[in-house]
Amino acid sequence: MSSLLVEASNLLVAVPQPKSDAPGPLKDKVNTVLGIAAWAGTAAGVAGVLITGAMMAVSLKRGESSEHMSRLGMVLGGCVLVATAGPLVNFVFA
């Protein structure tokens, strides 16, 4: 059993670790695209909350009952996902 562990540790030591050194202009372009995507996700989340709130108000005014709370939960879940995506990736890969 111990020889198996030694062999496994030797394999892990032999795995090459490439350097992540992208060219500067490429990093700038990727950061610009990711920044735009983050702002678009935030704007979509805010719009989703506003639209869901408006639909809830109209339904309440009409006296209709519908399942807006589940829709609001999905929108808020999406907002949390968008808000935590960047920090999670930064934590895992930094």
N, C-alpha and C positions, 0 to 999 in steps of 0.2 A: 504494500500500500504506500509506503514512504517513497519507493522508487517512482511510483506513478505521480506522486506529488512533485518530486524533483523534476521529472520530465515535463510536467505541466508548467512549472515555474520557468524552466529553460525555454519553453515555447513562448511564454509571455514576454520574456526578456528579449527574444529574437524578433518580436514584432516591430517593424519600422514605424517611427513617429514622424510623418512629414511635417514640414514647417508650413504654417498658414501665412504666406506672404504674398497677398494679391497686390497687383500694381495700384498705385495711389489713385489714378483716375477711375479705375474700376470700383474701388472702395467708395469713392465719392458718389458715383452714379447709383450704386446699390443702396447706399444710405439715403439718397434722395428718393428713390422708388419706395423704400421701406417707410420713410417718413410720410410720403403721400398716402400710402396704403393705411398707415396708422390713423392719419387724420380722416380719411374716408370711412374707416371703420367706426371711429368715434362719432362722426356726423351721421352715419347710418343708425347707430345706436340711439342717438338723441332724437332723430326723426322717428324711429320706431316707437320710442316712449311717448312722444308727442301725438303720433297718430293713434296709438292704442288708447291714450287718455281721451282724445277727441271722440273716438268710437264709443268709449265707455260713457261719456257725457251724453252723446246723442241717444244711445240705447236707454239710458236712465230717463231722459226727457220723454222718450216715446213709451216708456213703460215696458220695454222688452227686456227679457233676461237672456243673457248669452254668456259664454264662457270667456270673458275678457281677461280674467285673472290668469288663466293658463297662457294666454297669448302674451300678457305682460311678463309672466315668468320666463317665457322663452326669450323675449326681447332682452330682459335683464341678464339672463344667462349668457346670451351672445355678447352683451356689453362687458360682462366680467371676463369672458374668454378673450375678447379683443384687448381689454386693458391689461391682462396678465400675460399675454403671449410674448411680448418683448422682454419683460423681466425674467420670465421663465427660460427663454432661449439664452439670454445673457448669463443666467445662473448656471445652466447646464453646460454651455460651450465656452464660457470664459475662464 
